[in-house]
Amino acid sequence: MHPSGGAQPDVRSYLDHAATSPMPDDVFDAYADALRVVGNPASTHGHGQRASELLEAARDRIAGALGCDHAELILTGGGTESINLALKGMYWARRGTGAGSAAPASARNVILVAEGEHHATVEASEWLRDAQGARLRWLPIDGEGRLRPETLAAAIAEEGAERIALVSFLWANNEVGTVQPVAELCGIASAVGIPAHVDAVSALGQVPVNFAGSGAAAISVSAHKIGGPVGVGALVLGRRTVADPLLHGGTQQRARSGTQDVAGAVAFAAALDRVLDPAGRPEADQAERLTRLRDRLIAGVRRIDPGAVLRGADPGSPGSRLPGNAHFTFPGCQGDSLVFLLDAAGVSVSVGSACQAGVAEISHVLLAMGLPEQQAAGALRFTLGPETRDEEVDALLDALPHALERARAAGLA
């Protein structure tokens, strides 16, 4: 039985790919085959060398897809570890306060972070402030969730470039889907010697993510958002960017110790092969299909509820929004109620980041965009993936009117 008291629907519609995307059969097969390979890739015997060959071939494929060199790619245990390694490691290195540093701490203790970031960035930055003496400055975003270049430039001018350790922002917002002007923001920072970390976890597979072309010092990505396994990610760290390690005990990779996950790397590479063309861009047909499905979903929601407000960048502006993201606020509704009611009807959606699932709180992203709490409470995020079918969008549009009626009857908490 379903928690609502009714029977679980026979066919379910999964519209929460931003939380995690299902693993396709060919990726699963590549993963399973690699799991059967015996050998630690750091061992010098034949088994170890075979594992090492698989690992490094996968690393080459991932690096090529991300537009970086083989040596710049650090495989991690997911996006959260990647973000933590970037922020903490780069901060310690820039300050000269990491393990083994004999130099006095530098004056670079300011971290610039855009508002509305993923909680991995928010909480890692706050920890650096509370435990490591960093001075954290939040950079405001506009009503579409965008960090404007002039906002970053003004903050650098006010703080002084010599005092800033690093800047961090999302490539694309994980809740409302707005794509940032990444190259322009990174250019502003690098022009005055400030390394920029970019969280590209939500962007990977939907818009081109090219490290060399971005101007970033570091980029974080994750496999399970594109159909790879959970617990696998990467940090691209530029050759001239230094990060002190979070983990010690083997130095198997630059800035990261720990036995490397051969099967995870193979599956990550296989997932990238599915969603990117040979030049590292999202497959054109796939992007067009996602955009078409998203726009049909948006039009259907607006027909059902003319009062619903699409949040984030205008989907009609090319490249300004992730093709698989549609984020609405519904007046007079509690987002959590809508999630429950749609789930009972066989449709899986979310109110926002899955990393805060189960925690009743208003989206910090929407609040940073300037929405009053009462409006932000009615948030609902629909995210599509490579396997999303037209019937799944139809199922949502069929179930939504009744869900809205019941949610409005229940009112706001």
N, C-alpha and C positions, 0 to 999 in steps of 0.2 A: 504493500500500500504506500501511496505517496503521503508526505507529511500533511497535505491539505485534507486528507481523509478519503480521497478518491483514488481510483486506480491509476497507475503510472501510464501515460499515453504510449501507444505502440510505436509511434514515429515521433522523434524529437527533432527540434530545430535548434542547432547550435550556432549562436550569434555572439560568441564571447571569445573570438580568436586572439584578442589583445591580451587575454589572461593566459591562454596557452592554445596552441594550434595542434590538432590531431596529427599523429605520425603516419604518413602515407606508407603503403605496403613496401615500396622499394627502399625507403629509408629504414624501415623496420628490418628488412632482410639484410641490408648492409650492416646495420647495428648488430643483429644477431650473429651474423657470420664473423664479425670482428671480435665479438665477445668470446668466441670459441678459440681465438688465437692465444696460445700459451706463451708467456714471456714478458718480463719487465723490460720496457724499451731502454732502460739504462744499463742492462746487463750486456756483457760482451760475448756471450755464447750465441750459438745459432738461433735458438728460440728468441732470445732478446733482440738480436739484430733483425729478425723477421718482424717482430713487433715494432721496432724502431723504424723500419722501412715503411710500414703502414702508417705510422704516426706522422712521419715527416712528409709523406706523399699527401696526406690529408691536410697537414699544415700549409703546404704549398698551394693546395686548391683553395683553402679558406683565405689565405693571404692574397691570392690573385683576385678572388671575388671582392675583397675589401679594399683593393688598391694599395696594398702595403707590401713591404719586403718580408721575406721569410723570418728574418731575425727580429722584426718588429712585432710579431704576433705572439702573445702570451696566452696560452689556453688556461682557462679558469674553471671554477666550479659553478659558473652561472653569471648572470648580469650583476647581481648584487655584489658578489666578490670582486668582479671587475671594477665596478664603481668605487668600492671601498679601497681597493688597491690604488686606483688612480688618485683619488682625493687625498687619502692619508699618505700614501707613498710619495706623491709629488710635493705635498705640503712639507713633510719631514725633510725631503731632499732640498727643497728651496730654502728652508729655514736652517738647515745644517744641524737638525736635532735628532736625526735618525740614529739607529743603532750603529755604534762604531765611529760616530762623528766626533772629531776632536776640536772642531772649530766652534767659536762662540756663536750662539744663535744670531741669525741675521735679523734685520728689521722687517723682513717680509712676513708679516703675520696676518695680512688681510686676505680673506677669501670672498670673491664675488660669486654669488649664486642667484640665478633667476628664481623668482617666485613660481609656484606651481610645479616644481620639479617632482620627480618620483621620490617616494619616501626613502629609498636607498641613498639618494643624494642628500635629501633633507637631514636624515638622522646621522649620516656620516659627518656632514658639515657641523651639525650641532654638537656632536661628540668632540670634534676638533676644537670647537669653541669652548666647551665646558671642561674638557680634560687636558687640552694641549695649548691653551692660551691663544687660540686664533681669534681674530676679530672678524665676525661674519657680517657681511653686508648683503641684504636682499635687494635684488634688482627688480623693480616692478614690471609686470607684463601688461599688455593692453587688453581691451575688451574681447579680442579674439584669441588671447593666450600667447601672443607673440612678444618676444624680447626685441625691442627696437634697437637698431644700431646706435642711435643717438643717446639712448639711455645708458648703454654700456660705455660709450665714449665719455659721457659726462661723469659717470662714477669713477672712471680711471683718472680723469683730470682732477676730480675733487680729492681722491685718496692719494694720488701720486703713484706712478707706475713702480717706483722703487720699493714701495711698501706692500705691493700686492703679490701674493704667492701664486695664485692661480684664479681662473674663472671657470665656472661649470654651467652648462645649460643643455637642455634636451635638443636633439635633432628634430624630433616631432613629439608633440605633447601626447602622452599615453592615454589621457582621458578624452580631450576634445579633438585631437588629431591635427592640430595646426602645425605646419612645417615652418621651421625657423630659417632666417637668412644666414645659414651656417657659414658660408665662405666669407661673407661680409663681417660677421661677428668675430670670427677667428682672425681675420685680417687686421681688425682694429686692435685686438689683443697682441698678436705677434709683432705688430709694427713697433710696439714699445717693450718687447721682450717678456710678455706675460704668456705663459702656456695656457691653452684652452683645452679643457676636457669636455667632450661631447658624449652625452648618453644617447646612443643610436639604437637602443634595444627595440623601441617601438617602430622605428623607421625601417629597419633592415627587412628587405624583401618587398617593400611597398614603394619606396623611392630609392634612387641611386645613392648609395653610401660609399664614397670613394675617399679613402684617407689622404692620399697624396693630393687630391684636388681640393680638399676641405680647408687646408691650412691649420688643422687641429694638431695639438701636441699629443693627444690621446683620445681614443674612441672606445666605448664599451658596447658590446653586443651580446646576444644570448641566442641559443639554438632553439629553445622550445617555442619561441614565438613564430618560427617558420616551419614547424613540423619536425624539428630535431628533438633529442631527448632533454628532459628536465635535468638540471644539474650540470650543464655544459655551457660555457660561454667563452669570451675572449676579451682581452684588452690589447688594443693596438697602441703601442707606445713608441713614439718616434725615436729614431736612432740618437738624436741629440737631447732627448728628454730623459731625465733621471728620476726614478722612483725607488724609494727604499722599500724593502719587502715587508709584507704583513706576516708571512710565514717563513720560518727558518727550519733547515734540516735536510739539506741535500743540494740546493741550488740547481735543480734539474732544468729550470728555465730562468731567464733573466728576470730578476725581481720576484721570483716565485719558486718556492720549494714544494716538493711533493711528487709522488709517483704519478706519471702522466696517464690520462685516460685515453687509451688508444681507440677503443670502440666509440667513445663519445666524440672524438675528433673525426673519425670516419663517418659517423652518422651526421655530424654537423656539416661536413663537406658534401655529403649526399643530399641533405636538405637544401643547401645553397645551390647545388647543381639543378635542382628542380625549379627554384623560383627565380633564378638569375640567368641571363643570357651569357654567352662567352665573354662579353665585354664588362660583365659585372653589373648590368642594369636589370631591373625587374623585367621579366618577359612581357613584351608589348601586348600580346593578346590577353595575357592574364590581367595586366593592369587595366586594360579597356573593359574586360568583363567585370572586374571588381567595381570599377567606376560606374558602369551601367547598373549593376545590382544595387550599389549604394544609392544612386540617384533615384531608382525606382522605389527603394525603401523610404527615402526622404519624402518623395512625392506622396506615397501612400500614407505615411504618418500625418502629413499636413492635411490630406483629405479627411482623414478620420478625426483629427483634432486641430482645427485651424489656430487654436491658441497655443499649441506647442511651439517652442522656440528652438531652432537649431543653433547650437553653440559651437564656437570655433570659427575657423576661416571659411569664407565663401567657397562652396564646392565648385562654383562656376569659374573660379580663378585658377587656371592651370598651375599645378605644382604647389598650391598653397595649403592643401589638406591631404591627409593620407587617403588613398582611394578606398580603403576598406572601413572607414570610420564614419559613423553618424551618431552624433550626441545631441540629445534633446533635454529640455526641461519641460515638464508638464504641470501647468498651474493647478493648484489645489490638490496635488497628489504627493504622497511620500514615495520616493524612489524605491525604497526597500519593499514597500507594499506591492508595487508593480512587478518587481523581480519575483516575489513569491507567487503572485497571481499568474504571471506568464509561465513560470516554472510548472505550476499545476496544470497549465494548458499544453505543456510540452515544448516550451520555448525558453532556451537558456540565454539570458542577457545579464548585464551587471549595472551597478550604479557608478562604477569607476574602477580604480585600481584593485585587482584581486589581492594585492599585498595587504590591503586593509579590510579584506572580507571578514565579516562577522563583527566588525567594530562600527557601531552606530555613530557616525560623525558626518558633518557636512563636508563636501568636497573642498579641500584647500585650494584646488585649482580654480574652481568657480568663484570662490571668495576672492582670490587674487585677481580674477578678471573683473571684479567689481560688482558681482551679483549679491543682492541681499540674501540672507540666510533662508528666508521663506521661499524664494525662487529656486535657490540652489538645492533645496531639499527634494525637489521633484525631478532630479537628474536620472537619466537612463542612457546607457551607452550600448550601441549596437556595433559590433565589429565583425567583419567578414573575412574569410580566408580562401585559399586556393580551391578548397573542396566545397565551398558554400554553393547550394543549389537554389534555383528559382523557387522551388517548392518550400524551402525553409523561410524565405522572405514572405511568401504567401501565407505560411502558417502564422508568422508574427502578425501580419496585417489582419488575419481572421480573428486572432485571439485578443488583439489590442483593445477594440471597443469595449468588450465586457470587462477587461482588466481595468480600464480607465474608469468605467462606471462604478465598479466596486471600490477602487482606490479612493475616488472622490467622495463616496459615501462614508468611507472610514475617516477621511480628512487627514490633516497634518498632525503629527505627534507634537 
